[in-house]
Every structure is written in C-alpha cells, then in structure tokens.
Amino acid sequence: MHKYEINKLMGKIKEKGMTLVPLKVYFKGSLVKVEIGLARGKKLYDKRQDIAKKDQRREAEKEFKVKNLY
C-alpha cells in the first residue's frame, strides 16, 4: 500500500461513521497480510432491528429448550 492510499483512507476514516474492516487475512511465509475495506456504520434503526431479531431468536431457543427438558 502506498503512502497516498494510506492518507486517502485516513481522511475517509475521519469522516463520520466510516471505519476500516478486515476482509481477508492470510499468511505468506512469516508475514500476515490483511485485505481491508472501507465501510459505513449501521444506522440506529438497523441496530434496533438486529436487537429485536436477537431477542426473538433467544426467546425461541429458550422455549425449545424448556419443551425438550421433559
């Protein structure tokens, strides 16, 4: 990666909601190489949907566990 590419990524990271995400990690001899990507964070409504899905799944697993105990 060249210096101008790193500076370009640093500028993007400083923007609101942008982050670097590792896409691939692989080994080449004694080196570890990481392929990175630039991503935007989730919006608040997306987070709420994910939390609701997790709660539903947790409830379903709990009910399934209780039913199979007896």
N, CA and C atoms as an extended XYZ file, in Angstrom:
210
Properties=species:S:1:pos:R:3:atomname:S:1:resname:S:1:resid:I:1 pbc="F F F"
N         0.857       -1.173        0.000 N   MET     1
C         0.000        0.000        0.000 CA  MET     1
C         0.904        1.237        0.000 C   MET     1
N         0.572        2.189       -0.827 N   HIS     2
C         1.373        3.401       -0.959 CA  HIS     2
C         0.918        4.464        0.026 C   HIS     2
N         1.818        5.422        0.254 N   LYS     3
C         1.559        6.475        1.230 CA  LYS     3
C         0.294        7.277        0.889 C   LYS     3
N         0.086        7.578       -0.391 N   TYR     4
C        -1.097        8.355       -0.764 CA  TYR     4
C        -2.386        7.563       -0.515 C   TYR     4
N        -2.320        6.229       -0.661 N   GLU     5
C        -3.500        5.402       -0.378 CA  GLU     5
C        -3.816        5.409        1.116 C   GLU     5
N        -2.776        5.342        1.929 N   ILE     6
C        -2.965        5.382        3.385 CA  ILE     6
C        -3.545        6.729        3.790 C   ILE     6
N        -3.012        7.821        3.233 N   ASN     7
C        -3.540        9.151        3.552 CA  ASN     7
C        -4.991        9.299        3.120 C   ASN     7
N        -5.333        8.734        1.978 N   LYS     8
C        -6.708        8.784        1.482 CA  LYS     8
C        -7.647        8.039        2.437 C   LYS     8
N        -7.213        6.852        2.902 N   LEU     9
C        -8.024        6.084        3.854 CA  LEU     9
C        -8.154        6.808        5.188 C   LEU     9
N        -7.073        7.427        5.642 N   MET    10
C        -7.116        8.167        6.913 CA  MET    10
C        -8.131        9.307        6.829 C   MET    10
N        -8.187        9.985        5.692 N   GLY    11
C        -9.161       11.056        5.508 CA  GLY    11
C       -10.585       10.527        5.556 C   GLY    11
N       -10.812        9.361        4.949 N   LYS    12
C       -12.148        8.765        4.948 CA  LYS    12
C       -12.558        8.310        6.346 C   LYS    12
N       -11.595        7.785        7.108 N   ILE    13
C       -11.886        7.294        8.453 CA  ILE    13
C       -12.331        8.437        9.364 C   ILE    13
N       -11.751        9.598        9.152 N   LYS    14
C       -12.091       10.743        9.992 CA  LYS    14
C       -13.503       11.252        9.735 C   LYS    14
N       -14.097       10.866        8.596 N   GLU    15
C       -15.485       11.221        8.330 CA  GLU    15
C       -16.388       10.483        9.306 C   GLU    15
N       -17.557       11.020        9.524 N   LYS    16
C       -18.492       10.419       10.477 CA  LYS    16
C       -18.974        9.052        9.987 C   LYS    16
N       -18.820        8.046       10.840 N   GLY    17
C       -19.392        6.737       10.568 CA  GLY    17
C       -18.582        5.827        9.668 C   GLY    17
N       -17.392        6.220        9.249 N   MET    18
C       -16.574        5.371        8.380 CA  MET    18
C       -15.552        4.611        9.216 C   MET    18
N       -15.247        3.378        8.799 N   THR    19
C       -14.283        2.564        9.525 CA  THR    19
C       -13.594        1.598        8.573 C   THR    19
N       -12.441        1.098        8.984 N   LEU    20
C       -11.737        0.076        8.220 CA  LEU    20
C       -12.162       -1.291        8.726 C   LEU    20
N       -12.410       -2.209        7.792 N   VAL    21
C       -12.868       -3.543        8.139 CA  VAL    21
C       -11.941       -4.561        7.475 C   VAL    21
N       -11.415       -5.534        8.231 N   PRO    22
C       -10.592       -6.574        7.603 CA  PRO    22
C       -11.481       -7.518        6.798 C   PRO    22
N       -11.152       -7.706        5.521 N   LEU    23
C       -11.939       -8.573        4.654 CA  LEU    23
C       -11.321       -9.964        4.549 C   LEU    23
N        -9.999      -10.010        4.392 N   LYS    24
C        -9.288      -11.278        4.291 CA  LYS    24
C        -8.014      -11.202        5.101 C   LYS    24
N        -7.671      -12.293        5.736 N   VAL    25
C        -6.404      -12.404        6.451 CA  VAL    25
C        -5.748      -13.683        5.970 C   VAL    25
N        -4.518      -13.568        5.518 N   TYR    26
C        -3.827      -14.768        5.074 CA  TYR    26
C        -2.341      -14.652        5.366 C   TYR    26
N        -1.663      -15.792        5.375 N   PHE    27
C        -0.260      -15.876        5.718 CA  PHE    27
C         0.562      -16.140        4.473 C   PHE    27
N         1.693      -15.479        4.380 N   LYS    28
C         2.627      -15.707        3.276 CA  LYS    28
C         4.021      -15.774        3.902 C   LYS    28
N         4.472      -16.997        4.126 N   GLY    29
C         5.742      -17.181        4.822 CA  GLY    29
C         5.594      -16.753        6.273 C   GLY    29
N         6.453      -15.840        6.691 N   SER    30
C         6.377      -15.361        8.077 CA  SER    30
C         5.548      -14.085        8.187 C   SER    30
N         4.947      -13.638        7.080 N   LEU    31
C         4.153      -12.410        7.078 CA  LEU    31
C         2.662      -12.729        7.194 C   LEU    31
N         1.941      -11.788        7.762 N   VAL    32
C         0.480      -11.860        7.797 CA  VAL    32
C        -0.025      -10.708        6.949 C   VAL    32
N        -0.829      -11.020        5.957 N   LYS    33
C        -1.376       -9.992        5.082 CA  LYS    33
C        -2.867       -9.837        5.361 C   LYS    33
N        -3.321       -8.592        5.311 N   VAL    34
C        -4.722       -8.292        5.587 CA  VAL    34
C        -5.270       -7.451        4.449 C   VAL    34
N        -6.358       -7.905        3.866 N   GLU    35
C        -7.069       -7.116        2.864 CA  GLU    35
C        -8.134       -6.331        3.613 C   GLU    35
N        -8.123       -5.010        3.443 N   ILE    36
C        -9.041       -4.172        4.207 CA  ILE    36
C       -10.032       -3.488        3.286 C   ILE    36
N       -11.158       -3.096        3.866 N   GLY    37
C       -12.184       -2.370        3.129 CA  GLY    37
C       -12.699       -1.219        3.962 C   GLY    37
N       -13.264       -0.245        3.312 N   LEU    38
C       -13.833        0.906        3.983 CA  LEU    38
C       -15.340        0.704        4.066 C   LEU    38
N       -15.895        0.857        5.255 N   ALA    39
C       -17.325        0.592        5.448 CA  ALA    39
C       -17.965        1.696        6.274 C   ALA    39
N       -19.251        1.830        6.097 N   ARG    40
C       -20.032        2.806        6.865 CA  ARG    40
C       -20.773        2.056        7.960 C   ARG    40
N       -20.856        2.636        9.145 N   GLY    41
C       -21.519        2.002       10.278 CA  GLY    41
C       -23.022        1.918       10.091 C   GLY    41
N       -23.655        1.144       10.960 N   LYS    42
C       -25.108        0.967       10.893 CA  LYS    42
C       -25.838        2.201       11.395 C   LYS    42
N       -27.014        2.392       10.884 N   LYS    43
C       -27.901        3.446       11.369 CA  LYS    43
C       -28.620        2.927       12.610 C   LYS    43
N       -29.189        3.829       13.377 N   LEU    44
C       -29.844        3.455       14.627 CA  LEU    44
C       -30.999        2.494       14.385 C   LEU    44
N       -31.796        2.719       13.331 N   TYR    45
C       -32.936        1.831       13.085 CA  TYR    45
C       -32.472        0.431       12.687 C   TYR    45
N       -31.331        0.310       12.027 N   ASP    46
C       -30.789       -1.009       11.697 CA  ASP    46
C       -30.406       -1.758       12.964 C   ASP    46
N       -29.820       -1.050       13.902 N   LYS    47
C       -29.410       -1.669       15.163 CA  LYS    47
C       -30.630       -2.169       15.932 C   LYS    47
N       -31.698       -1.372       15.918 N   ARG    48
C       -32.922       -1.778       16.621 CA  ARG    48
C       -33.492       -3.053       16.025 C   ARG    48
N       -33.465       -3.161       14.699 N   GLN    49
C       -33.977       -4.365       14.036 CA  GLN    49
C       -33.147       -5.581       14.421 C   GLN    49
N       -31.833       -5.430       14.450 N   ASP    50
C       -30.962       -6.550       14.811 CA  ASP    50
C       -31.179       -6.978       16.256 C   ASP    50
N       -31.348       -6.020       17.145 N   ILE    51
C       -31.597       -6.343       18.556 CA  ILE    51
C       -32.918       -7.092       18.682 C   ILE    51
N       -33.947       -6.659       17.958 N   ALA    52
C       -35.248       -7.336       18.008 CA  ALA    52
C       -35.126       -8.772       17.496 C   ALA    52
N       -34.380       -8.976       16.418 N   LYS    53
C       -34.189      -10.327       15.875 CA  LYS    53
C       -33.460      -11.224       16.874 C   LYS    53
N       -32.447      -10.682       17.530 N   LYS    54
C       -31.703      -11.457       18.525 CA  LYS    54
C       -32.613      -11.856       19.689 C   LYS    54
N       -33.451      -10.915       20.135 N   ASP    55
C       -34.376      -11.209       21.231 CA  ASP    55
C       -35.358      -12.307       20.840 C   ASP    55
N       -35.895      -12.243       19.624 N   GLN    56
C       -36.830      -13.266       19.157 CA  GLN    56
C       -36.152      -14.630       19.100 C   GLN    56
N       -34.924      -14.666       18.580 N   ARG    57
C       -34.198      -15.931       18.486 CA  ARG    57
C       -33.912      -16.499       19.873 C   ARG    57
N       -33.531      -15.633       20.798 N   ARG    58
C       -33.245      -16.057       22.164 CA  ARG    58
C       -34.491      -16.636       22.826 C   ARG    58
N       -35.637      -15.980       22.630 N   GLU    59
C       -36.902      -16.474       23.182 CA  GLU    59
C       -37.262      -17.836       22.599 C   GLU    59
N       -37.098      -17.990       21.286 N   ALA    60
C       -37.415      -19.256       20.626 CA  ALA    60
C       -36.511      -20.380       21.141 C   ALA    60
N       -35.225      -20.087       21.316 N   GLU    61
C       -34.299      -21.101       21.839 CA  GLU    61
C       -34.658      -21.486       23.265 C   GLU    61
N       -35.073      -20.505       24.051 N   LYS    62
C       -35.450      -20.775       25.445 CA  LYS    62
C       -36.682      -21.676       25.494 C   LYS    62
N       -37.690      -21.373       24.671 N   GLU    63
C       -38.901      -22.190       24.629 CA  GLU    63
C       -38.591      -23.604       24.144 C   GLU    63
N       -37.744      -23.724       23.144 N   PHE    64
C       -37.353      -25.027       22.617 CA  PHE    64
C       -36.636      -25.842       23.687 C   PHE    64
N       -35.780      -25.193       24.452 N   LYS    65
C       -35.029      -25.867       25.499 CA  LYS    65
C       -35.979      -26.367       26.603 C   LYS    65
N       -36.937      -25.528       26.974 N   VAL    66
C       -37.884      -25.884       28.019 CA  VAL    66
C       -38.755      -27.060       27.563 C   VAL    66
N       -39.209      -27.065       26.325 N   LYS    67
C       -40.051      -28.133       25.803 CA  LYS    67
C       -39.312      -29.469       25.771 C   LYS    67
N       -38.028      -29.439       25.486 N   ASN    68
C       -37.260      -30.681       25.338 CA  ASN    68
C       -36.675      -31.200       26.657 C   ASN    68
N       -36.901      -30.493       27.751 N   LEU    69
C       -36.416      -30.977       29.043 CA  LEU    69
C       -37.232      -32.156       29.548 C   LEU    69
N       -38.509      -32.176       29.207 N   TYR    70
C       -39.395      -33.219       29.744 CA  TYR    70
C       -39.715      -34.278       28.741 C   TYR    70
